[in-house]
Amino acid sequence: MTETQSQHPDSIINTGLRGVKVASTRISHVAGSEGKLIYRGYLIDDLAENATFEEVCYLMLYEKLPSVRELGAFSEELARRRAIDPEMIAALKTRPSSSAPMDILQAGVALLANHHTHPGLLTRGNELDIGMTLIARMPTLMAAFDRIRNGKEPIALDPDLGHAANFLYMLTGTAPDPEIARIMDICLVLHAEHSLNASTFTARQIASSRAHMFASVSGAVGSLSGDLHGGANARVMEMLLEIGEPGAVDDYIRKKFESGDKIMGMGHSVYRTKDPRARILQPMVRKMGERTGEPKWYEIASSLETKALEAFSEKGKVDIHANVDFYSGALYYQMGIPVDMFTPVFAISRISGWVAHVIEEQFAEAAPKAMLYRPSADYVGEYCGPEECSFVPVDKR
């Protein structure tokens, strides 16, 4: 090539790593064509119906469901670690009230490394210890920030409450009744793990460099903050608020299809049927609407799902269905959780899966040691000659 040119656009690769297998895992499996989600061999349907979030965390970290004694000790240990240092509270009070909660969470996870005795000691035991601390403290960190930004003092944890109930108590100042606490608990179970999604891949990629748990999780939080990942649940609720009434659904869908815009919460990169988590969440939204006396959020969402499916089907798109974000936002909203806290709620659940993946990446017996993630790329940039450009000094350009 004698003139500056780039390769033909048709040669550009932009797969988003779809279908590329980068690791083996024992943690979870997403069977997209069947609409199944499995945590270490257990169907999400069974776990959501029968297990607590603490049980699922134990399953994630220790590869088995706990006995009564093991669950009691594990829950007590989480409770012991739940409080954050006064210096962290002081740091939160220096942050602008306009700060995005996910930015606070990402920075907070990194700061927690400064309060750990040996953050860089890369042993399975130490990484597990850090993981336990992060599972316990991330809800406290987020609840404290939300209160501080609203001019209130953080609320101390209640040792008699479980993980989900404690978060709602520290956030709102009111201990939830058992039914609300259980709904929150199920939400945490449903979001705990989802194989190599964007944030989990980020955590494993960072862990492959032998960075510590705090660094891996901080990076995962940053990945989750994007609108196409964890931020989607907030955008779904914003969509429902924009629609406002069930009778406005038809007009909303028509405008979206005419403009070519997405309907948030519809479609998934893996599932080709309805997301199993959405199946579980949908009746919970209806039940919450009955409790709060505001059934319209369920009515809007269910009508929107039905009519959007019909519209997609007419266009031959039969594999676009509701995902987990479609119903989770309405559920959080009715529990009094601020919309910009929806993604942090996602994170305080997904931390259990992140920790499990970081440990698997670094210490799995079957994994090759020091296998640093290093994908390749096809260069499609500029060329000035057969191989490379000739450098011209600045005064002669």
N, C-alpha and C positions, 0 to 999 in steps of 0.2 A: 504494500500500500504506500503510495507516494503522497497522499493527502490525508489530512486529519479526518478520521471517520470512526464510527462505532459499528459493532456487529449488528446484524439485522435484528429488529425487535422480536421476531418470532423465536429467537434463540434464548430469550430471557427466561430464566427459571424463577418461579415464585410459588412454590408448593406449600409453604407454611409447614413443611415436614409432614404433610398428610400422608399416612400410610408408611412412613419411614420408622422402622423399629430401631430404637437406640439403646434399649436396656431390657433385661428380664426382671420381672417383679413377682413377688409372692403376696403383694399387699391388696390389690384390687383388680377387678376385670369389668370392663364395660362391653357388654354384648349388644352393640348398637342395633343390629337387625332384629334382635329378639326383644329389645326393650328391657334388658336386665342389667342390674348393677350388683356386683358381688364384692363384699369385703372379706378377704381371707377365707373364702369358701361359703360365706353366709349371704343369702339374698337380702337386699336392703329392705324388702317388704317385711321380712321376719324380724330384722333388727329394729326397724322403726316401731313395730307393734309391741315388741317384747323387751327391748334393751334400753338402758339409760345411756346418756352420752359418756358417763364415766366408764361404763362397761365397754363401749366402743373404743374409747381411748386406750383402755387396757388391751383390747384385741389388736389395735393398731401397733402398739409398742411391744407386746409380748407374744403375739401370734396365737393367742388362745383366749377364750372367754374366761373371766376370773371365777373362782369359787367365792362363796359368801365371805370367807375370811380374807381372801385376796382383794376383793372389791372394797371391803371395809377399810383395809390398810391403805389401798390406793386412794380412795376418796379422802381419807384423813390426811394423806400426804399432800394432795392437791390443796386442801383447805389450809394446811400449814404454810404453803408457799404463796397463797393468793395475794397477800398484802404487798404493796410496792413501797420502796424506800421513800422516806420524806424528801430526799433530794430529787426524786423523780416528780413528786407532787410540785415541788418548788420550780422545777424546770417547766412543767406544764403551765404553771401560772405566768411564765414569761412569754408564752406563745400568743400571737394575735387570736382573738376570738373568731376571726374569719378563716382561720387555717382549715384546710380540708382534713377531716378525720383520718383518712388513709395516709396522708403525709405525716400526721402526728404518729400514727401507728408504726409506719416504717422507720421513722426516726427513733421512736420509743424502743422498738425492738433492738436497734443498734445500741442505744444508750444502756439498755439492760446488760449488755456485755460488760460495761464498766463496773457493774455491781456483782459480777460473778468472780469467784476466786480464781478459776483457771479456765477462762473462755477458750483459749487456744489449745488446750490439751486434747488431742484427737484420739481418745479412747472410746470404746463403745459405752462404757459406764459414764464417762463425763458428758458425752453427747446426749445420752439418755437423761442424765440429770438436768442438763440445760433444757431439753425438750419438755420435761415435766414442769420446769419453772415457767416456760413460755406458755404452755397450755393453761397453767394456773393464773398467770399475771396479765395476759393480754386482755381478758374481759375487764379486769380492774383498771387497767390503763385507759381503756376506751370510755368506761363509765365515768372515771374521774375527769377526763378531759371534757366530756359533754357537760358535766355539772359546772366545771370551772368556766367554760366559755359562756355559760348562762348566768354567771355571777353567783354560783352556789358553791358551798364547800363539798368536797368528796365525802361519800358515805362509807364508813367502815364496813367490812364484810360481816355477814352473820354466819357464825360457825355452824349453826343448826340448819342452814339451807344448802341445797345441792348446787352444782355448778351453774345450771341454767337459771335457777331461781335466784341465786346470788347476783348474777349479772343484771337481771331485771330489777332487783332490789337496789343495787348500787346505782343503777341508771335513773330510776324513777323515784326512789325514796319510799316506795311502798312494796312490801313483800307480796308477791303474786299468790293468788289462790292456787290450790293444787292442779286444777285443770289448765290454767294458763301456764303454770310452770312446766307441766307435761308437754304442752304444745310447743313451748320454746325448746324443751329438751329434744323433742322429735325433730325439730328444725335443725338443731345442731347435729343430730345423728345423720340426717339426710345430706348435709353439706361436708361431712367429715373427710371424705376421700372420693377421688374420681380419676384414678390412674394418671397418665401423663398429660394432664391439661397444661395450659400455658404456665401457670404459677408453679406447679409441681415440677415441670421440666426445668424451670428456672432454678428452683431449689436444688435439684439434682445436678444441674450443670455447674452451679457454684460449688457444691459439695465435691464435685469431681476434681476441683483444683486444690483440695485439702483445706479449704476455708472452713471456719468453724460454724456451728449451728446458727449462731446469731446472724452471721453474714448471709447464710443460705436463706434463712427465713425472712430477713429484711428484704432481700432481692425478690423473694416470692410475693411479699406484700406489695412491692412496687408493680409487679406483673399483674397482680389481681386488681389493682386500682383502675385498670383500663376499662373503658365502656364496653369493649367486646368480650370482657371476661367478667370479673366480679361486679363491675359497675352497671351491668345490664339490669339487675333487679331494681335499682333506683330509677332507671329510665322506664321500666315497665310501670312503676307506680306513678311517675310523672305522666305517662300516657293515659292511665286510668283517670287521673285527676283532670287531664285535658278533656277527655270524653265526657266525664261528669255525670251522665245519666244513661241508663240502659238504652233508651230510645235514640241516643245519638251514635250508636255503634255502626249502623249501616252507612251513615254519611262519612264517618271517620275512615272506614275501610275503603269506601269509594275514593276518597281523596288520596289515601296512601297508595292505592294501586295506580291512580292516574299520575301521581308524581313519581312513582317508582321507588318510594321510600320503604324502609323496612317496618314491619310490625314487630315491636320489641317483644322478646320472649317467645317468638315462634321460630322454630328451626334449631338444629344443633349439628355440630361438625361430625358427630359420631352416631347419634340415635337416628334411626329411620322410622321409628314408631314414637308414640308418646313417651316422653321421659318418665321412667318409673317414679321418680321423685315428685314430678308434677301430679301423677295419679294419686299419690298419697297426700299431697298438700291440698288438692282441690276441695275435698270434703271438709278439711280443717278450716279453710277460708269460709265456707258456708256456715260451719258451726260458730266460728268467731263472729260472723255477721249477726247471727241470731243472739249471741250474748251481748253484743254492743248496741243492738237495735239499728245497725246500719247494713242491711243485707245488700245494698246496691253495689258494693265493690265486688262481691261474688257474682251478682247478676251481670254486671258489666263484663267482668273477666270471662265468665262462662259463655256469655253470648258472643263476645269477641272471638273466643277460641272457635266456637262452632261455625260462625259465619266466615271467619278467615280460612278455616279448613275447606269450606265450600268454594270460596273464591280461588284458593290455590289449586284445588282439584279441577276446577273449570279450565285452568291454565296448564293442566297436566303436571302440576307439582304435587305429587301425592305423598312425598316423604318429608314434608314440612309439618311439624307438630309442636305442641307446647313443650317448652323445656322448664327446668326447675325455677328459673327466674320469673316465669309467667304468673305463678301463684304466690311465691314467697314474699314478694313485695307487699301485696295486699294484706298478707298475714302480719308482717312486721308493723305495717302502718296502723292496723287495728289494735296492736299491742302497745301503741304509743311510742314506738321507736322512730326517731327522726329519720327522714328519707336519706340524708347523707350519712347515716350510721348503718344503713343496710349492708354495705360492703364490708365494713368492719365486723359486723355480725357473722358474715360469711367467713371472714378470716379467723375469728375466734373459734370457729368450728374446724375449718380446714387445717389449722395448725397441727391437729393430730395426725393427719395424713402427711403433711410436710415433714414432720419429725420422723415418721416411719420411713419415708423415702430417703431422707438424708442419711439415716443410719444404714439403710439397705445399700445405698450407693457407696458408702465408705467402708462397710464392714461385712457385706454379704460374703459368705464363704465361697460361693460359686463365681463371684465377680472377679475379674482380673484386677490386680492391684495397680494403683496409679494410672488408671485409664482416664486421662484428662479428655473431656469432650472437646473435639476440635474438628467440626465439620468443614467441608471444602465448599468453594463457590466457583461459578463460571464467571470469569472477568468479561464484562461487556462494555468496558469504558473506552476512552479515546486512544487512538494510535496515531503516531506521526510517521512511522516507518514500518518496516517488516517486523521489528521486535519492540521498539520503544521510541519515545520522543527524545530529541536532542535538546539539551539544556542550553538556553540562550541567556547570557548575563542580563541583569535588570536594565542596565543603561543602553542595551541594544534591542530591547523589545519594542 
